[in-house]
Amino acid sequence: MAMNLRPLADRVVVEPSEEEQKTSTGLYLPDSAQERPSRGTVIAVGPGRRDDSGKRVAPDVKVGDKILYAKYSGTEVKVEDEEYLILREDDILGVIEK
């Protein structure tokens, strides 16, 4: 992937995961009825925010982490025909570990 997007401060670039488009009973949902994804993969991470003394606080996530984030957080962007989400590290609810 040749993405030319570098997040600043405590921002994280996420590639949203495709949500299931079929219900448990086998019905397919149209795009208008599907919920916005709340899971994704971290594609890029900013250097971290600065604390009150000016020191850089490293982010808790890294590139490749599978994360769960707040459903309506972040800003959707399109780069080279791919859709991404830029959100603050505070909007990340957790890292999915297997």
N, C-alpha and C positions, 0 to 999 in steps of 0.2 A: 504494500500500500504506500503510495507516495502522496501523503497528505501534507499540505503546506499551511497548517494552522497550529500555532503555538499559543497555548493558554497562558494568561498572566496570573500572578498572585496565587490565590487558592482556587482557581478555576480548574475544571476537569472536562475534557472532551470525551463524550460517551457515544458509542454506537448502540442505539436501542435494539433490544432483541425483538424478534417477531413474536407476537403473542399468538396463542392458539386461535385459529379462525373458525373452529368448529366447536359446538357445545358438546357436553358429555353424552347427549342423546343422539348426536350425529348430524345436527342441523348446522349448516354453514351460515356464518354471520356476514352480512354486507359490511362494507367499509364504514358506513355511517353508524352502525351499531357497535362497532368494536371499541373497546376501551383503549386509552392511550397506554403504551407500554410503561412499566415501572421497573424493568430490569434491563441491564445492558452490560457492555464490555468497555472498560476504560481504554481509550485510544491514545490519549496524551494527558499529561499532568503538568500544571504550572509549578513554579519553584516553591510555592507556599506563601502564606500571609506573613506579615510582620507583626510582632507583638508590640506592647507599649514602649519597650525600650529600643525598638528598631531591629531586633534580631529576627532572622527568618525562622519561621516554624515550618518544618518539613511536613508535607501531606502524609496522611495515613494510608493512602491508596497508591497503587503503582500501575503502570501500563500492563494490561492483560487481566487485571482483576475483574471478576464478575460481580456486579454490584446491584443493590436494590436501592432505588431513589424515590423521593416523594413524587407522586403521580403528576402533579401540575407544576413542577419546578423547572427551572432552566429556560434556555432560549434555543429554539430550533434553528439550525443553520444548514445550508446546502453547500457542499464543497465538492467540486468535480463530479456532479451528479449523484453524490452520496449524501444522505441526510444524517446529521449528527445532532447531539444535544450538548450545549455548554452549560454547566451548572457549577454552583459553588460547592466546595467540599462539605459545607454544613447541610446541604440538601441530600447528601448520601446517608441512607439509613443503616446500611450495613454491607459487608462483603460476604458473598455467597461462597462458602467453602465446602468442598466435597471430600 
